[in-house]
Amino acid sequence: MQRLIAFILHALLLAMVLVAPARADLTVDIVGGGSNRYPLTILPLQNEEWLPEAVTQTVKSNLAMTGMFGLLEAPAGVALPASPQAFDTAPWLQNGSRAVLYGRVSKLDNGMLRLTFWADTVNPREQKLAAEFDVHSSQLRDVAHRIADMTYEALLGGKSLFASRIAFVVQKGRESRLQVADVDGRRAQTVLRSAEPIISPAWSPDGSRLAYVSFENKKPVIYIQDLATGQRRLLANFKGSNSAPAWSPDGRRLAIVLTLSGNSQVYIINADGTGLSRFSYSDAIDTEPVFSPDGRQIAFVSDRSGGPQIYVQALDGSKTARRITFQGAYNVSPAFSPDGRQLAYVSREGGRFKVMLQDLANGDVRMISNSAFDESPSFAPNGKMVLYASDVGGRSVLYAASTQHPGRVRLGVLEGQVQDAAWGPFNP
C-alpha cells in the first residue's frame, strides 16, 4: 500500500510542477555547449525605429533559444548595410561572424510596412536568404518568428520550430489559468479560468484543440476545447478518476487513464467521447500513456515490476506490454520524439530527477538535464529540442535542451507557479 500511495503522489506531483513562460520579459541564458554554436550577427534593420517593436530583438531571442547560434555584436562604428550592394564582408570577418542577417523597413502608401531582409555568409560570400514581407504593425511578431524560422533553415538546414506554440497552466492564488502562447512565452491567451486545478494539457495533432483535466467538478474530468471558438465539450467523466489524455497521431482517438477497475489503467476513447475500450491489463498502476508517432503502439508508465518503469504495447489487441527502460529504478513521463526514434523521460537518481533521452534502436541512454528536480519533458515539433521544467531555489525555471549537442537554454525565471507546459505542433 505504501508503494501504491507513493507512486500516486509522485504522479500528481509530476502533473502540478512543470513550468513555462507566462510573461513578456523572457530571458535567454545559454548554459554549456558553446563550441557548437553557429556564429551569427543580427543587425538592426534600417529604419527599424519606425516600428512599434523591434523585430530583430524577437529574432535574436528566438534563435538564441535554440542554443544553436552564438550571437555576435557588430563592430563599433561600422555602417549597417541595408542592401546586398552595401554589404562588405571585411567587418564581419573581423568579428568572427560566419553569417550576417540585415535588412530595411519601408513605408508603403497604403499604410503597410515592407520588411526586406537578407542573410549572407561571410567566407565565402554567399547569399543564403532573401525575403520581403508587406505587413500591418499588428503582424510584426508573426513576421519576426517567420524570419527566425527562415534564418534557421537557411543556415542550419532542417525544419525550424517557431511556427508552433506552447500550452501551460498558470496558478495564481486559488485560480488556475490554461494559457496558450508563442514559443517564447509572448502573446499568452487564456483558454480557461477555474477556481479548481487544471492539469495535463495535450495538443491535438493539428493544433486546433486542447485536451485537459479539470477538477471543477471536485474530481478529475477530461475536456476537449476548440481554440478558435472557445467551445469545449466533455470527453470523459467516468466513475472515479479521469486523467492523462494523449492524442493519437490522426486526432481521432485519445488514450486516457481511468480507475474504473479500481486501479489506474489505460483506456482508448474516440475523440467524440464514444467507443471506450480498455487497453492495459494489470493489477498495477498504469498511467501517463502516449501514442507513438506511427500510431501503432502506446508507451505508458507502470509499476508492475515493482517500481515505475516505461512499457510499450502494440495497438493490435495483443495485450502484451514490453518494458523498455532498465537504467534506474524509477522512470516516468515518457515522450516520443516526432520521428519515433527517441524517448525522453524522467528518471530518479539518488533523489534527483533528471530528463533522460533514450535511443529506441540501440537502448543507449544519456542525461540531458542537470538540476535537482527536472520534470515533464516535451519535444519540439522538429525534434531538435526537449522542453522541461526545473525548480531552482523554489522558483520556476524552464529549460530547453538540444537533442543533438551538449548544453541547454534557460528560458527564464518567472513569477508565480506555471505548470504542465506542452509544446504544440507546427501551426497550420
Buried (B, 14 or more C-beta within 10 A) or exposed (E): EEEEEBBBEBBBEBBBBBBBBBBEEBEBEBBBBEEBBBBBBBBBBBBBEEBEEBBBEBBBBBBBBBBBBBBBEBEEEBEBBBEEEEBEBEBBEEBEBBBBBBBBBBEEEEEBBEBBBBBBBBEEEEEBBBBEBBBEEEBBBBBBBBBBBBBBBBBBEEBBBBBBBBBBBBBEEEEBBBBBBBBBBBEBEEBBEBEBBBBBBBBBBBBBBBBBBBBBEEBBBBBBBBBEEEEBEEBBEBEBBBBBBBBBBEBEBBBBBBBBBEBBBBBBBBBEBEEBEEBBEBEBBBBBBBBBBEBEBBBBBBBBEEBBBBBBBBBEEEEEBEEBBEEBBBBBBBBBBBEBBBBBBBBBEEEEBBBBBBEBEEEEBEEBBBBBBBBBBBBBBBBBBBBBBBBBEEEBBBBBBBBEBBBBBBBBBBEBBBBBBBBBBBEE
